[in-house]
Amino acid sequence: MGRQLLILLGGDPNQTESSKLLLDDGDLRTLYESLVLTRVVDQACTDLQQSGELGFYISAMPAAASSAGAAIALEDGDWLFPSYRDLGAYLARGGQLEDLLAQVWGVEGDLVRGRQLPGQGGLPDGRFVPPSGTVGASISQAAGVAHGMQLRQAPNVAMAIFGRGAMDQGSFLTGLATSVRHQAPAIFLCRTRGTERPTALQRAAGLGLETALVDGSDCLAVAQTVATARRRALAGEGPVFIEAVLEPESAERDPARRFRGFVEHRGLWDAQREEDFNRRSESRVLDAIETVRGRPPLSSATMLEDVWAQSPWMLQEQSTRLRGGADD
């Protein structure tokens, strides 16, 4: 860990020290496929939003490299608290296209039952906790979950991904301070422009966290940094704060294109695989859109479900009225 900006993907793949990577070939291939699929899904959702079929959608591409890169370095039992731009992490953690689109459209099949803004869905078992509408809330949540796993002696970490705005919230201080107090296995990844003063790293270091600085548009560098932080946290060395710096032109970059030279150099990809995977990805997205587009909207009665283990009389009454079973 350290404060020198880590960059692994340069112009020449031969210059990347492959022998020191903490990801195996399967992870590297999955990371590249997640980036390609993120691009296809993001473009499809953007087109649907611009045509008026979707009422709300925020592009995930500016954060795709840091999102997928961070997620691929986690293990199955780890918890991820993402932001609203982390489509890449959703796909890298095994999210299904139909579940994603059902949530964006607000139709049957939405795993969070219409309780989140479009694009803020989740996955079961903590693999991808639905993003909070309250900026910075995930920081203290991740700190708490990490401490809980620590008490249970579970070999897992909790990671929160957030943006610069979260640094101005009280949860930033309380979450980081709590994780330091208990030396919890937590990882905090903050995406910035690298121009803030004091920097995110300075604030985190002042609270006692180990810190690392990484190029946020370099998916391999992000994955390597998170994997290193995970090992450190599970070794009992405390939480880690990572600042992923996104340059202004990052929004225009395609992180898959930047990564492709490396996976080809490793013998994991080639032109034919690229053509086949792009074709399959586009077909999968179109099929998922057609499947979800015709589903009925969520019933308003679902808002009262999963509130109590045994529903009290007032919720039963309200649920009946919402379903049209009683006169107003």
C-alpha positions as CSV (number, residue, x, y, z in Angstrom):
1,M,0.0,0.0,0.0
2,G,1.1,3.6,-0.4
3,R,0.5,7.1,-1.7
4,Q,2.2,6.7,-5.1
5,L,-0.4,6.5,-8.0
6,L,-0.5,2.8,-9.1
7,I,-0.8,2.3,-12.9
8,L,-0.5,-1.1,-14.4
9,L,-2.0,-0.8,-17.9
10,G,0.3,1.2,-20.2
11,G,0.9,1.2,-23.9
12,D,3.0,-1.9,-23.8
13,P,1.5,-5.1,-22.1
14,N,5.0,-6.5,-21.8
15,Q,5.8,-3.8,-19.2
16,T,3.1,-5.1,-16.8
17,E,4.6,-7.4,-14.2
18,S,2.3,-10.3,-14.6
19,S,4.1,-12.5,-12.1
20,K,3.1,-10.2,-9.2
21,L,-0.6,-10.2,-10.1
22,L,-3.0,-11.5,-7.4
23,L,-5.7,-12.5,-10.0
24,D,-5.7,-15.7,-11.9
25,D,-6.5,-16.1,-15.6
26,G,-10.1,-16.9,-14.9
27,D,-10.6,-13.7,-12.9
28,L,-8.8,-11.7,-15.6
29,R,-11.1,-13.1,-18.3
30,T,-14.2,-12.5,-16.2
31,L,-13.1,-8.9,-15.6
32,Y,-12.7,-8.3,-19.3
33,E,-16.1,-9.9,-20.1
34,S,-17.7,-7.8,-17.4
35,L,-16.3,-4.6,-18.9
36,V,-17.6,-5.5,-22.4
37,L,-21.0,-6.4,-21.1
38,T,-21.2,-3.3,-19.0
39,R,-20.6,-1.2,-22.1
40,V,-23.4,-3.1,-24.0
41,V,-25.9,-2.9,-21.2
42,D,-25.1,0.8,-20.5
43,Q,-25.6,1.8,-24.1
44,A,-28.9,-0.1,-24.3
45,C,-30.3,1.5,-21.1
46,T,-29.1,4.9,-22.2
47,D,-30.9,4.5,-25.6
48,L,-34.1,3.3,-23.8
49,Q,-33.9,6.3,-21.5
50,Q,-33.4,8.8,-24.3
51,S,-36.3,7.2,-26.3
52,G,-38.6,7.6,-23.3
53,E,-39.1,4.0,-22.4
54,L,-37.1,4.3,-19.2
55,G,-37.8,7.3,-17.0
56,F,-34.5,7.3,-15.2
57,Y,-31.0,5.9,-15.9
58,I,-27.5,7.1,-14.9
59,S,-24.6,6.0,-17.1
60,A,-22.2,3.7,-15.4
61,M,-19.3,4.0,-17.9
62,P,-17.3,6.8,-16.1
63,A,-16.9,4.4,-13.2
64,A,-16.8,1.0,-15.0
65,A,-13.1,0.3,-14.6
66,S,-13.0,1.0,-10.9
67,S,-16.3,-0.7,-10.4
68,A,-15.6,-4.1,-12.1
69,G,-12.0,-4.0,-11.0
70,A,-12.9,-3.7,-7.4
71,A,-15.6,-6.3,-7.5
72,I,-13.6,-9.0,-9.2
73,A,-11.0,-8.9,-6.4
74,L,-13.6,-9.9,-3.8
75,E,-14.6,-13.5,-2.8
76,D,-18.1,-14.9,-2.7
77,G,-18.7,-14.3,1.0
78,D,-17.5,-10.7,0.9
79,W,-20.1,-7.9,1.1
80,L,-20.1,-5.0,-1.4
81,F,-21.8,-1.7,-0.7
82,P,-21.8,0.1,-4.1
83,S,-22.8,3.5,-5.5
84,Y,-25.4,4.1,-8.2
85,R,-22.8,3.9,-11.0
86,D,-21.6,0.4,-10.2
87,L,-23.2,-1.6,-12.9
88,G,-19.8,-3.1,-13.6
89,A,-19.6,-4.5,-10.1
90,Y,-23.1,-5.8,-10.3
91,L,-22.2,-7.8,-13.4
92,A,-18.8,-8.9,-12.1
93,R,-20.5,-10.2,-9.0
94,G,-22.9,-12.4,-11.0
95,G,-25.9,-10.2,-11.5
96,Q,-28.4,-11.3,-14.1
97,L,-29.6,-9.1,-16.9
98,E,-33.3,-9.8,-16.5
99,D,-33.1,-9.0,-12.8
100,L,-31.3,-5.7,-13.6
101,L,-33.8,-4.7,-16.3
102,A,-36.8,-5.6,-14.1
103,Q,-35.5,-3.3,-11.4
104,V,-34.8,-0.5,-13.9
105,W,-38.3,-0.8,-15.4
106,G,-40.1,-1.4,-12.1
107,V,-41.8,-4.6,-13.2
108,E,-42.3,-8.1,-11.8
109,G,-39.0,-9.7,-11.1
110,D,-37.4,-6.7,-9.4
111,L,-35.5,-8.2,-6.5
112,V,-35.9,-5.0,-4.4
113,R,-39.6,-4.8,-5.2
114,G,-39.7,-1.2,-6.4
115,R,-38.1,0.2,-3.2
116,Q,-35.1,1.7,-4.9
117,L,-34.6,4.2,-7.7
118,P,-34.1,2.7,-11.2
119,G,-30.5,1.4,-11.5
120,Q,-30.1,0.8,-7.7
121,G,-30.9,-2.8,-7.5
122,G,-29.1,-5.5,-5.4
123,L,-28.2,-9.1,-5.1
124,P,-28.8,-11.6,-2.3
125,D,-26.5,-12.4,0.6
126,G,-24.6,-9.1,0.5
127,R,-22.9,-9.7,-2.8
128,F,-24.2,-6.3,-4.0
129,V,-26.2,-4.3,-1.4
130,P,-28.7,-1.9,-3.0
131,P,-27.1,1.6,-3.1
132,S,-28.5,4.0,-0.6
133,G,-30.2,7.2,-1.7
134,T,-28.4,8.9,1.3
135,V,-24.9,9.9,0.2
136,G,-22.2,8.2,2.3
137,A,-24.6,5.9,4.2
138,S,-22.8,2.8,2.9
139,I,-19.6,3.8,4.6
140,S,-20.9,3.2,8.1
141,Q,-22.9,0.2,7.0
142,A,-19.8,-1.5,5.6
143,A,-17.9,-0.7,8.7
144,G,-20.6,-2.3,10.8
145,V,-20.9,-5.4,8.7
146,A,-17.1,-5.8,8.6
147,H,-17.0,-5.7,12.4
148,G,-19.9,-8.2,12.6
149,M,-17.9,-10.6,10.4
150,Q,-14.9,-10.0,12.6
151,L,-16.8,-11.0,15.7
152,R,-18.0,-14.2,13.9
153,Q,-14.5,-14.9,12.8
154,A,-15.7,-15.1,9.2
155,P,-12.9,-15.0,6.6
156,N,-14.5,-12.1,4.7
157,V,-14.4,-8.4,4.2
158,A,-16.9,-5.6,3.6
159,M,-16.2,-3.0,1.0
160,A,-17.9,0.4,0.3
161,I,-17.6,2.3,-3.0
162,F,-18.5,5.9,-3.0
163,G,-17.7,9.3,-4.6
164,R,-16.2,12.6,-3.5
165,G,-19.5,13.9,-2.0
166,A,-19.5,11.2,0.7
167,M,-16.4,12.8,2.2
168,D,-18.5,15.7,3.5
169,Q,-21.0,13.5,5.3
170,G,-20.8,12.5,9.0
171,S,-20.9,8.8,8.0
172,F,-17.5,9.2,6.4
173,L,-15.9,10.1,9.8
174,T,-18.0,7.7,11.9
175,G,-17.6,4.7,9.5
176,L,-13.8,5.1,9.1
177,A,-13.2,5.8,12.8
178,T,-15.3,2.8,13.8
179,S,-13.4,0.5,11.5
180,V,-10.1,1.8,12.9
181,R,-11.3,1.4,16.5
182,H,-12.1,-2.3,15.9
183,Q,-9.4,-3.0,13.2
184,A,-12.3,-4.4,11.2
185,P,-11.7,-6.1,7.8
186,A,-13.2,-3.2,5.8
187,I,-12.1,-1.6,2.5
188,F,-13.3,1.8,1.5
189,L,-12.9,2.9,-2.2
190,C,-13.5,6.6,-2.9
191,R,-13.6,7.8,-6.5
192,T,-12.2,11.3,-6.9
193,R,-10.8,13.7,-9.5
194,G,-7.6,13.9,-7.5
195,T,-7.9,17.7,-7.2
196,E,-9.4,17.9,-3.7
197,R,-7.5,19.6,-0.9
198,P,-7.1,18.0,1.6
199,T,-7.1,14.8,-0.5
200,A,-9.2,11.8,0.4
201,L,-6.0,9.9,1.4
202,Q,-5.0,12.7,3.8
203,R,-8.3,12.6,5.5
204,A,-8.3,8.8,5.8
205,A,-4.7,8.6,6.9
206,G,-5.5,11.2,9.6
207,L,-8.1,8.8,11.0
208,G,-5.5,6.0,11.2
209,L,-6.3,4.0,8.0
210,E,-3.7,2.4,5.7
211,T,-4.1,4.1,2.3
212,A,-3.5,3.4,-1.3
213,L,-3.7,5.6,-4.5
214,V,-4.7,4.1,-7.8
215,D,-5.6,5.1,-11.3
216,G,-9.4,4.7,-11.3
217,S,-9.5,4.1,-15.1
218,D,-7.1,1.2,-14.9
219,C,-9.2,-1.8,-14.0
220,L,-6.2,-4.0,-13.4
221,A,-4.6,-1.6,-11.0
222,V,-7.8,-1.3,-9.1
223,A,-8.3,-5.0,-8.9
224,Q,-4.7,-5.5,-7.7
225,T,-5.0,-2.8,-5.1
226,V,-8.3,-4.2,-3.7
227,A,-6.9,-7.8,-3.6
228,T,-3.9,-6.5,-1.7
229,A,-6.1,-4.6,0.7
230,R,-8.3,-7.7,1.2
231,R,-5.3,-9.8,2.2
232,R,-4.1,-7.1,4.6
233,A,-7.5,-6.7,6.2
234,L,-8.0,-10.5,6.7
235,A,-4.5,-10.7,8.2
236,G,-5.8,-8.6,11.0
237,E,-3.9,-5.5,9.9
238,G,-6.9,-3.2,9.9
239,P,-9.1,-1.4,7.3
240,V,-7.7,0.1,4.1
241,F,-8.8,3.3,2.3
242,I,-8.3,3.4,-1.5
243,E,-8.5,6.6,-3.6
244,A,-9.3,5.8,-7.2
245,V,-8.5,8.9,-9.3
246,L,-10.6,9.5,-12.4
247,E,-9.2,11.9,-14.9
248,P,-11.7,14.2,-16.6
249,E,-11.4,12.3,-19.9
250,S,-12.2,9.0,-18.1
251,A,-15.9,9.4,-19.1
252,E,-14.9,9.1,-22.7
253,R,-12.7,6.1,-22.3
254,D,-13.7,2.5,-22.9
255,P,-11.9,0.6,-20.1
256,A,-12.4,-2.7,-22.0
257,R,-10.4,-1.4,-24.9
258,R,-7.6,-0.3,-22.5
259,F,-7.6,-3.8,-20.9
260,R,-7.8,-5.8,-24.1
261,G,-4.2,-5.5,-25.1
262,F,-3.2,-7.1,-21.8
263,V,-5.6,-10.1,-21.9
264,E,-4.6,-10.7,-25.5
265,H,-0.9,-10.6,-24.4
266,R,-1.7,-13.2,-21.8
267,G,-3.3,-15.5,-24.4
268,L,-6.8,-15.1,-22.8
269,W,-8.4,-13.3,-25.7
270,D,-8.2,-12.8,-29.5
271,A,-10.1,-11.1,-32.3
272,Q,-12.4,-14.1,-32.9
273,R,-13.4,-14.2,-29.2
274,E,-14.0,-10.5,-29.2
275,E,-16.4,-10.7,-32.2
276,D,-18.2,-13.7,-30.7
277,F,-18.5,-12.3,-27.2
278,N,-19.8,-8.9,-28.5
279,R,-22.4,-10.6,-30.6
280,R,-23.5,-12.8,-27.7
281,S,-23.6,-9.9,-25.4
282,E,-25.8,-7.8,-27.7
283,S,-28.1,-10.8,-28.2
284,R,-28.4,-11.4,-24.5
285,V,-29.2,-7.8,-23.8
286,L,-31.8,-7.6,-26.5
287,D,-33.4,-10.9,-25.4
288,A,-33.5,-9.7,-21.8
289,I,-35.1,-6.4,-22.9
290,E,-37.8,-8.2,-24.8
291,T,-38.5,-10.6,-21.9
292,V,-38.8,-7.8,-19.3
293,R,-40.5,-5.2,-21.5
294,G,-43.8,-7.2,-21.5
295,R,-44.0,-7.8,-17.7
296,P,-46.7,-6.2,-15.6
297,P,-45.7,-3.4,-13.2
298,L,-45.1,-4.2,-9.6
299,S,-48.2,-4.3,-7.4
300,S,-48.4,-1.4,-5.0
301,A,-49.2,-3.9,-2.2
302,T,-45.6,-5.2,-2.3
303,M,-44.5,-2.1,-0.4
304,L,-46.1,-3.7,2.7
305,E,-44.4,-7.1,2.4
306,D,-41.2,-8.1,4.1
307,V,-41.8,-5.5,6.8
308,W,-42.8,-7.8,9.7
309,A,-42.3,-11.6,10.1
310,Q,-46.0,-11.8,11.0
311,S,-47.9,-9.0,9.5
312,P,-49.9,-6.9,12.1
313,W,-53.6,-6.1,11.6
314,M,-53.0,-2.6,10.3
315,L,-50.7,-3.8,7.5
316,Q,-53.1,-6.6,6.6
317,E,-55.9,-4.0,6.3
318,Q,-53.8,-1.6,4.2
319,S,-52.6,-4.5,2.0
320,T,-56.3,-5.5,1.4
321,R,-57.2,-2.0,0.4
322,L,-54.2,-1.7,-1.9
323,R,-55.3,-4.9,-3.7
324,G,-58.8,-3.5,-4.1
325,G,-60.4,-5.9,-1.7
326,A,-62.1,-3.2,0.4
327,D,-63.9,0.0,-0.2
328,D,-62.2,3.3,0.4
